[in-house]
């Protein structure tokens, strides 16, 4: 999924993705689950997971707009996640150990058991 353009409100390969649109698209295509197109709303789904128990496919949430749960990505394992970062950027993977992400981490959720 990496390399697709960021687009605010985007939710498809054709139009590009914003963070919650990417998550909603992946969960719909992979699991047939319909998640809301809103990171705050997505933060209310599933089960809270401590960072020490993260598994591939868990959602990771960050405070990037001075409000909790304003950004979401999908955990890939090895402290990396994939997300649609911002306008002018493309979908990409990041390391959660980087100071920027570590200091903005809000929590994680497991949607699938």
WOHU-V990103 format. One record per pair of residues at least 24 apart in sequence whose ideal C-beta (glycine too) atoms are under 10 Angstrom apart, sorted by the first residue. I is the first residue (numbers start at 0). J is the second residue. Records with the same first field share a line. If there is no record, write none. Layout:
I: J / J
This chain:
0: 24 / 25 / 28 / 73 / 81 / 82 / 83 / 90 / 91 / 92
1: 81 / 82 / 83 / 89 / 90 / 91 / 92
2: 89 / 90 / 91
3: 83 / 89 / 90 / 91
4: 83 / 86 / 87 / 88 / 89 / 90
5: 82 / 83 / 84 / 85 / 86 / 87 / 88 / 89 / 90 / 91
6: 83 / 86
7: 83 / 85 / 86
8: 36
9: 36 / 83 / 90
10: 36
12: 90
15: 83 / 86 / 89 / 90
16: 82 / 83 / 89 / 90
17: 70 / 71 / 82 / 83 / 84 / 85 / 86 / 90
18: 60 / 61 / 63 / 69 / 70 / 71 / 72 / 73 / 82 / 83 / 84 / 85 / 90
19: 58 / 68 / 69 / 70 / 71 / 72 / 82 / 83
20: 71 / 83
21: 71 / 72 / 73 / 81 / 82 / 83 / 90
22: 58 / 71 / 72 / 73 / 81 / 82 / 83 / 110
23: 71
24: 83
25: 56 / 73 / 81
26: 56 / 58 / 73 / 110 / 111
29: 56 / 73 / 111
30: 56 / 110 / 111
32: 110 / 111
34: 58 / 71 / 110
37: 68 / 71
38: 63 / 64 / 66 / 67 / 68 / 69 / 70 / 71 / 72 / 105
39: 66 / 67 / 68 / 69 / 71
40: 68 / 71
41: 68 / 71 / 108 / 110
42: 67 / 68 / 69 / 71 / 105 / 106 / 107 / 108
43: 68 / 108
44: 108 / 109 / 110
45: 107 / 108 / 109 / 110 / 111 / 112
46: 107 / 108 / 109 / 110 / 111 / 112
47: 106 / 107 / 108 / 109
48: 74 / 106 / 107 / 108 / 109
49: 106 / 107
50: 74 / 78 / 95 / 101 / 104 / 106 / 107
52: 107 / 109
53: 78 / 80 / 95 / 107 / 109
54: 107 / 109 / 111
55: 79 / 80
56: 109 / 110 / 111
57: 107 / 108 / 109 / 110 / 111
58: 106 / 107 / 108 / 109 / 110
59: 93 / 95 / 100 / 104 / 105 / 106 / 107 / 108
60: 103 / 104 / 105 / 106 / 107 / 108
61: 93 / 95 / 99 / 100 / 101 / 102 / 103 / 104 / 105 / 106
62: 102 / 103 / 104 / 105
63: 99 / 100 / 103 / 105
64: 103
65: 103
66: 105
67: 103 / 105 / 106
68: 105 / 106 / 108
69: 103 / 105
70: 100 / 103 / 105
71: 105 / 107 / 108
72: 100 / 107
73: 110
74: 107 / 108 / 109
80: 107
